[in-house]
């Protein structure tokens, strides 16, 4: 069995709590295991209420004004679902991104493409940490990129972070000598 396609996802959110905070931006890079990118997409997400908080603007740069003409969350999720189909959901800290997405789709159909794509969830953070059992290194995305010579052009932009994670993924697969889909199992978040 060969390696699958990967849909590398990143979100920007208004905070860290899935109960109180919301998705502000989604980004996905779909790629083959060799690093060949087959699709890139991102979208901002309109606020549900005009005075809803956008969280740490100094970090993600997203403001209420930026989000005014953005698609509604349901529309953005529909588009994301098309791109996730047939690929392994992948993220740097997959638990974080997938929890926000799971909450966002909880009222949608049980066969919603985003909901279905959340199993399994490949975590590049987990892959990086397993290469450093004594935890002597930082495993933040920017630091992992630096170790592999990958440029993180737009940190805290969903598409920028997804693209950087996608560029790191082939290095992590090679470092773990992963050549078969069954070898990904230890790096899945359940």
C-alpha positions as CSV (number, residue, x, y, z in Angstrom):
1,X,0.0,0.0,0.0
2,X,1.5,3.3,-1.0
3,X,1.1,6.6,0.8
4,X,-2.1,8.6,0.4
5,X,-2.7,12.2,-0.6
6,X,-2.6,14.6,2.3
7,X,-4.8,17.7,2.9
8,X,-2.7,19.9,5.1
9,X,-5.0,22.2,7.0
10,X,-4.5,25.3,9.2
11,X,-7.0,27.6,11.0
12,X,-6.7,31.0,12.5
13,X,-9.1,31.4,15.3
14,X,-10.3,34.2,17.7
15,X,-8.8,32.3,20.6
16,X,-7.8,28.8,21.9
17,X,-11.1,27.7,23.5
18,X,-13.4,25.7,21.1
19,X,-16.4,26.6,23.2
20,X,-15.9,30.4,23.2
21,X,-13.9,31.2,20.2
22,X,-14.5,30.9,16.4
23,X,-12.7,30.1,13.2
24,X,-11.6,33.3,11.4
25,X,-9.7,31.8,8.5
26,X,-9.2,28.3,6.9
27,X,-6.3,27.2,4.7
28,X,-5.6,23.9,3.0
29,X,-2.8,22.6,0.8
30,X,-3.5,19.2,-0.9
31,X,-0.4,17.3,-1.8
32,X,1.1,14.0,-2.8
33,X,3.5,12.3,-0.4
34,X,6.5,13.4,-2.6
35,X,5.6,17.1,-1.9
36,X,3.8,17.8,-5.2
37,X,1.1,20.3,-4.4
38,X,-2.2,19.6,-6.3
39,X,-4.4,22.3,-4.7
40,X,-4.2,25.4,-2.5
41,X,-7.1,27.3,-1.0
42,X,-7.9,29.6,1.8
43,X,-10.9,31.7,3.0
44,X,-11.6,34.2,5.6
45,X,-14.8,33.6,7.6
46,X,-17.5,36.3,8.2
47,X,-18.2,37.0,11.9
48,X,-21.6,35.7,13.1
49,X,-22.2,39.0,15.0
50,X,-20.9,42.4,14.1
51,X,-19.3,43.0,17.5
52,X,-17.9,39.5,17.8
53,X,-14.3,39.5,19.1
54,X,-11.5,38.6,16.6
55,X,-9.0,37.8,19.3
56,X,-5.2,38.5,19.0
57,X,-5.1,40.7,15.9
58,X,-1.4,41.4,16.7
59,X,-0.7,37.7,16.0
60,X,-3.0,36.8,13.1
61,X,-3.5,40.3,11.6
62,X,-7.3,39.7,11.1
63,X,-9.7,42.5,11.9
64,X,-13.4,42.9,11.8
65,X,-13.0,45.1,8.7
66,X,-11.0,42.3,7.0
67,X,-13.9,39.8,7.6
68,X,-16.8,42.0,6.5
69,X,-17.2,40.6,3.0
70,X,-15.9,37.1,3.8
71,X,-18.1,34.0,3.2
72,X,-20.2,32.6,6.0
73,X,-18.7,29.6,7.9
74,X,-21.0,27.1,6.3
75,X,-20.0,28.2,2.8
76,X,-16.3,28.0,3.7
77,X,-16.8,24.6,5.2
78,X,-18.5,23.4,2.0
79,X,-15.6,24.5,0.0
80,X,-13.1,23.0,2.4
81,X,-15.0,19.7,2.3
82,X,-14.5,19.4,-1.4
83,X,-10.8,19.8,-1.0
84,X,-10.5,17.3,1.9
85,X,-12.2,14.5,0.0
86,X,-10.0,11.4,-0.5
87,X,-7.0,12.9,1.4
88,X,-5.7,12.4,4.9
89,X,-6.4,15.3,7.2
90,X,-3.1,16.7,8.3
91,X,-2.1,19.6,10.6
92,X,0.6,20.8,12.8
93,X,-1.2,20.1,16.1
94,X,-4.0,18.3,14.5
95,X,-6.0,18.1,17.7
96,X,-6.4,21.9,17.9
97,X,-7.5,22.4,14.3
98,X,-9.7,19.3,14.1
99,X,-11.5,20.2,17.4
100,X,-12.5,23.6,16.0
101,X,-13.6,22.0,12.8
102,X,-15.5,19.2,14.6
103,X,-17.4,21.9,16.7
104,X,-18.1,23.8,13.5
105,X,-19.7,20.8,11.7
106,X,-21.5,19.3,14.7
107,X,-24.9,20.4,13.5
108,X,-24.2,19.4,9.9
109,X,-25.1,16.1,8.3
110,X,-23.4,12.9,9.6
111,X,-22.0,12.4,6.1
112,X,-20.6,16.0,5.8
113,X,-17.3,15.8,4.0
114,X,-15.4,17.8,6.7
115,X,-16.8,15.6,9.5
116,X,-15.7,12.5,7.5
117,X,-12.3,13.9,6.8
118,X,-11.5,14.2,10.5
119,X,-10.8,10.5,10.8
120,X,-7.9,9.9,10.7
121,X,-6.0,13.0,11.6
122,X,-2.3,13.1,11.0
123,X,-0.3,15.3,13.3
124,X,3.1,16.7,12.1
125,X,3.7,18.1,15.6
126,X,3.5,14.5,16.9
127,X,5.8,13.4,14.1
128,X,8.4,16.0,15.0
129,X,8.3,15.3,18.7
130,X,8.8,11.6,18.1
131,X,12.1,12.4,16.4
132,X,13.2,14.2,19.6
133,X,12.4,11.8,22.5
134,X,14.4,13.8,25.0
135,X,12.6,17.0,24.0
136,X,15.7,19.0,23.5
137,X,14.2,21.0,20.6
138,X,11.3,23.3,20.0
139,X,8.5,21.8,17.9
140,X,6.8,25.1,17.0
141,X,6.0,25.2,13.3
142,X,8.6,28.0,12.7
143,X,11.3,26.0,14.4
144,X,10.5,22.8,12.6
145,X,10.6,24.7,9.3
146,X,14.0,26.1,10.2
147,X,15.4,22.6,10.9
148,X,14.4,21.5,7.4
149,X,15.2,24.7,5.5
150,X,11.6,25.5,4.8
151,X,10.6,29.1,4.6
152,X,7.6,30.1,6.7
153,X,6.6,33.2,4.6
154,X,3.4,34.3,6.4
155,X,3.3,33.0,10.0
156,X,-0.2,32.9,11.5
157,X,-1.9,33.1,8.1
158,X,-3.9,29.9,7.5
159,X,-2.6,29.3,4.0
160,X,0.9,30.3,4.9
161,X,1.1,27.9,7.8
162,X,-0.6,25.1,5.8
163,X,1.9,25.6,3.0
164,X,4.8,25.5,5.4
165,X,3.5,22.4,7.1
166,X,3.0,20.8,3.7
167,X,6.6,21.6,2.8
168,X,7.8,20.0,6.1
169,X,5.7,16.8,5.8
170,X,7.9,15.0,3.2
171,X,10.9,15.6,5.4
172,X,9.1,14.1,8.4
173,X,7.9,11.2,6.3
174,X,11.5,10.6,5.2
175,X,12.9,11.0,8.7
176,X,10.6,8.3,10.0
177,X,11.2,6.2,6.9
178,X,7.5,6.0,6.2
179,X,6.7,4.5,2.8
180,X,3.4,2.9,3.5
181,X,0.1,4.2,4.8
182,X,0.0,1.7,7.6
183,X,3.2,3.3,9.1
184,X,1.3,6.6,9.7
185,X,-0.8,5.0,12.5
186,X,1.4,6.1,15.4
187,X,1.1,9.7,14.3
188,X,-2.7,9.9,14.1
189,X,-4.7,11.8,16.7
190,X,-7.9,10.0,17.7
